[in-house]
């Protein structure tokens, strides 16, 4: 199909992009375009003004600081998956980047675009929740940071306001000691029908806590907080402990339903993915897809 008429402008700087956003309350930002453009072609989304920020140098790059890693929002999935420093310090990022869609999407799509789009079946939201990331937003009123667990506010809805740009993602260091990502992908879209990101902290051989990010199951990606509470000191990763934790994780979850998966099926898949991810993390293995 043919999209509605639209004016395309390539921003020359973040300041320029903010000025363009302020000029039209219906303007939309374009980075990689692999979420927005297909919707526009199908006339499921429209905008009178499309602002391209994908080539702005201020939004690119991966910077290492003593206490965190800063990732530019326009950094592509492929760049994240291929970066040796990230693979060493935050291997969970490499795990997720390698299973996003297909090579075309990975080479053009951006982490910022995925996060702001807040698709409930996207990979990055679960990863950012598990890594306790913070999103740096720039608007006319200045800069603010939003924690990952407050950033995904609803179905296809993030905390980024219409007049704000996600500039970078900050992930604290040191990262978790043991991680894993398990994903059951939709055979057509490559999105997660259910996926679990696990990040565990250890003191010696003892698990002292962790975070669990889930995607594909509900109207928004979420942390399995009740299950996380069971990861404190004393968790050994036994089959019995993992079984109890998995049963706790989805007690209050209202699952998505579609033609591919019923709500009950999605919850069951979520349990299987979480169980396998926990087993992988405990044993230091990196299972990705199931």
Secondary structure, 3 states (H helix, E strand, C coil): CCCCCCEEEECCCHHHHHHHHHHCCCCEEECCCCCHHHHHHCCCCCCCEEEECCCCHHHCCEEECCCEEEEECCCEHHHHHHCHHHHHHCHHHHHHHCCCCCHHHHHHCEHHHHHHHCCCCCCHHHHHHHCCCEEEEEECCEEEEEEHHHHEEECCEECCCCCEEEEEEEEECCCCCEEEEEEEECCCCCCEEEEEEEEEEEECCEEEEEEEEEECCCCCCEECHHHHHHHCCCECCCHHHHHHHHHHHCCCCCCCCCCCCCHHHHHHHHHHHHHHHHHHHHCCCCCCEC
